[in-house]
Amino acid sequence: MYFAIFQYLGSKSKTVINQLNLAGEGPLHTACLANLDQNVEHLLRWGADPNLSMSGRFPIHCAMKADSVK
């Protein structure tokens, strides 16, 4: 199911894939927090901006919190 959602996001403009939620974080933050390496790769390939954040926490911080080795 997640892949279908990411596939849909990837087919849209970069504005959609970089849309931030009310907490100021985007899909890349969520994928990093959930330690979903393949989803992170897809999001980055489709144009997700790893430097985008309004929460003060960047996707790399989320990956570190999830103890991601990738």
VMD Tcl script that draws the C-alpha trace (Angstrom):
set ca {
  {0.00 0.00 0.00}
  {2.77 2.46 0.88}
  {4.40 1.93 -2.50}
  {1.16 2.87 -4.25}
  {0.99 6.08 -2.24}
  {4.61 6.95 -3.03}
  {4.07 6.06 -6.68}
  {1.14 8.49 -6.74}
  {3.20 11.19 -5.06}
  {6.05 10.61 -7.49}
  {3.74 11.10 -10.44}
  {2.74 14.55 -9.23}
  {4.69 17.77 -9.00}
  {7.58 18.22 -6.58}
  {5.30 20.52 -4.61}
  {3.16 17.55 -3.60}
  {6.06 15.30 -2.65}
  {7.50 18.07 -0.49}
  {4.19 19.00 1.17}
  {4.66 19.53 4.90}
  {2.13 18.46 7.52}
  {0.97 20.58 10.45}
  {4.08 19.57 12.39}
  {6.26 21.01 9.61}
  {7.48 17.65 8.32}
  {7.03 15.87 5.00}
  {6.78 12.32 3.66}
  {10.55 11.96 3.78}
  {10.51 12.62 7.54}
  {7.85 9.94 7.98}
  {9.70 7.36 5.91}
  {12.92 8.03 7.81}
  {11.18 7.75 11.20}
  {9.62 4.44 10.17}
  {13.01 3.18 8.92}
  {11.54 2.45 5.47}
  {14.74 2.54 3.43}
  {13.13 1.71 0.08}
  {10.53 4.43 0.52}
  {13.25 6.95 1.40}
  {15.10 5.99 -1.80}
  {11.95 6.38 -3.90}
  {11.10 9.73 -2.35}
  {14.59 11.08 -2.96}
  {14.57 9.79 -6.53}
  {11.23 11.51 -7.16}
  {12.45 14.86 -5.86}
  {11.84 14.97 -2.12}
  {13.99 17.71 -0.61}
  {16.06 16.42 2.34}
  {16.75 20.00 3.43}
  {13.10 20.97 3.77}
  {11.69 21.32 7.28}
  {9.66 23.77 9.30}
  {9.92 21.76 12.51}
  {13.61 22.24 13.19}
  {14.11 18.52 12.61}
  {15.38 17.32 9.26}
  {14.87 13.86 7.72}
  {18.42 12.88 8.67}
  {17.52 13.52 12.32}
  {14.51 11.22 11.92}
  {16.72 8.50 10.43}
  {19.13 8.84 13.34}
  {16.28 8.59 15.82}
  {15.11 5.38 14.12}
  {18.66 3.97 14.28}
  {18.73 3.60 10.51}
  {22.02 2.23 9.25}
  {21.37 3.39 5.68}
}
mol new
graphics top color blue
foreach p $ca { graphics top sphere $p radius 0.5 }
foreach p [lrange $ca 0 end-1] q [lrange $ca 1 end] { graphics top cylinder $p $q radius 0.2 }
display resetview
